[in-house]
Amino acid sequence: MKAKVILVLFLAAMCLLSCKKEAQNHQTNPTQKSFSGFVQKGPFIVGTSIQVIGLNTDLSQTGLIYTTQISNNRGLFQTGNVNFSSPYVCLRADGFYFNEVSGLPSNSQITLYALADTSSTASLNVNVITNLARGRIEYLKSHGMSFYNAKRQAEREVLRVFSITKNDFQAAERLDISNYSEDNGILLAISAVLQGFRSESELIELMTNISTDIKYDGVLNDTLLGSKLISHAIFMDTIKIKANLISRYNSIGISPNLPPFGKYLRRFMDSTAYHVNGTIMTYPALGAYGPNILDLSRTVSTNGGVCSLAASFPKGSGLKIVIRSLTSSNWYYTPSTSQNWAVDIITNYRQTFTGIEAGRLCDLSIYFQTGTYVIEYYERGGNVPSRTKTLIVS
């Protein structure tokens, strides 16, 4: 009997030892490394907080967090030597950034994440692709896929949301929008589409919703989210975006070699199945002086009285309205009521109203005689109207 007890205890001890060794085998030997990289939306601004969060092999947090800051307005951060129990880390960046669409610094901070394997590189960049792919990587890894394959698949699925397929796309944490390459151009195009003419809170909400949607199957199934992307993409001015970035980098002593990105914007616009469901401009149904003749649903006016010419447009964009009479009828506006409109004189039954300051309401009091009028909306600052409507006044 005593021998049996000893045997049972021996086997139990061997089992515990075996389990301990198995658990140890799932951990990579501790490593000590230093890191550097760029945080970019446009480039993040000096003072941005960076956390390097240690992860276990199952991507759960180890409890080790190394904190540093971006050291210049190019978005550069560096760390000292940090000990990690596995090669996997999560980077978190919280800060202000340069908005490449508006050409201005952001009004508030945003947060971006990146998951990376440090065994192959000490250069780790954080950007919108690393941020969108994070949840999908975690899901694939939790279902048995290797970190490398999960990351590779997730990043290519993010690209497909924007109608981009590139099998040799490099790791997203190695991308840099200030350097010339096709992959860097893809990053810049996606960054611009996500930014659009959105506020920081709108940008974060959009990225969070996309990341959540693609987490389980790698496909953006919410067509409303897709429509939000294309509805802003069609207004992107690649020349202005490029000029904004060059000016920004030059101001901090950098001569960037910006990557080609316009073709990826065009590919998204030409290939996507998402539908434009609105405009970035706002034309309220009512203005301060009555029914708004710019309301897109208003094509007939039986008011016979005073109306409003009301609109607003976001920062980084512009708006011009042209009114033409088809029946030699006249209209009159009250100059003292003009708010945020620059108004030309009427010439040959044609008059132009140009929005002055983005982000502010444009409005004025206007009266139309009975007749038929054409209203042209120049929403992209070009020479061709983005939409046209006929207004009948009786």
Sequence and secondary structure as in RCSB ss.txt:
>XXXX:A:sequence
MKAKVILVLFLAAMCLLSCKKEAQNHQTNPTQKSFSGFVQKGPFIVGTSIQVIGLNTDLSQTGLIYTTQISNNRG
LFQTGNVNFSSPYVCLRADGFYFNEVSGLPSNSQITLYALADTSSTASLNVNVITNLARGRIEYLKSHGMSFYNA
KRQAEREVLRVFSITKNDFQAAERLDISNYSEDNGILLAISAVLQGFRSESELIELMTNISTDIKYDGVLNDTLL
GSKLISHAIFMDTIKIKANLISRYNSIGISPNLPPFGKYLRRFMDSTAYHVNGTIMTYPALGAYGPNILDLSRTV
STNGGVCSLAASFPKGSGLKIVIRSLTSSNWYYTPSTSQNWAVDIITNYRQTFTGIEAGRLCDLSIYFQTGTYVI
EYYERGGNVPSRTKTLIVS
>XXXX:A:secstr
 HHHHHHHHHHHHHHHHHHHHHHHHTS   EEE  EEEBBTTBB TT EEEEEEE TTS EEEEEEEEEB STT 
EEE   EEESSSEEEEEEEE BEETTTTEE SS EEEEEEEETTS SB  B HHHHHHHHHHHHHHHTT  HHHH
HHHHHHHHHHHTT   TT   GGG  TTS  HHHHHHHHHHHHHHTT  HHHHHHHHHHHHHHHTTTSS   HHH
HHHHHHHHTT  HHHHHHHHHHHHHHTT        HHHHHHHHHH        SSB  SEETTEEBTT TT  E
E   SEEE  BB  TT   EEEEEESSS  EEE GGG BSEEE    SSEEEEEE STTS BB EEEE SEEEEE
EEE SSSSS SEEEEEEE 
